[in-house]
Amino acid sequence: MKVGEWVARARAHNRGQGRKLTQQELADELSVSKQNVSAWENGHHEPSINQFLRIAAITGYPIAEERRSCPLSEEVLTALSTATADDQRRIENQIRAYFELPASGSPKELLEKESDAA
């Protein structure tokens, strides 16, 4: 699953409330613009690790399919925000591995490289 697809699914999940969050509502929760959310969903940019974790907490959508029963809570996010830089890098690497992203470079840079190669 790509990051953009995950963001769109997370918005649709919205803690199982039966009503999809709009891009604007999610943007307001994250203090970013609606255009940022759109760019994430379209694969032009990716959210920062902190934004990614906030999306999981806001929507209750799990980061990994096998962890459906354990979405991130505010308590977990608080613990992550105080994690050491090494721990945060490990978390980011796990997220990158799950979404099959390379160890460095943003999706936009990778897409540009693929376009140039084609």
Secondary structure, DSSP 8 states (H G I E B T S, - for coil): --HHHHHHHHHHHGGG-SS---HHHHHHHHTS-HHHHHHHHTTSS---HHHHHHHHHHH---SSGGGTT----HHHHHHHHTS-HHHHHHHHHHHHHHTT--SSS-HHHHHHHHHHH-
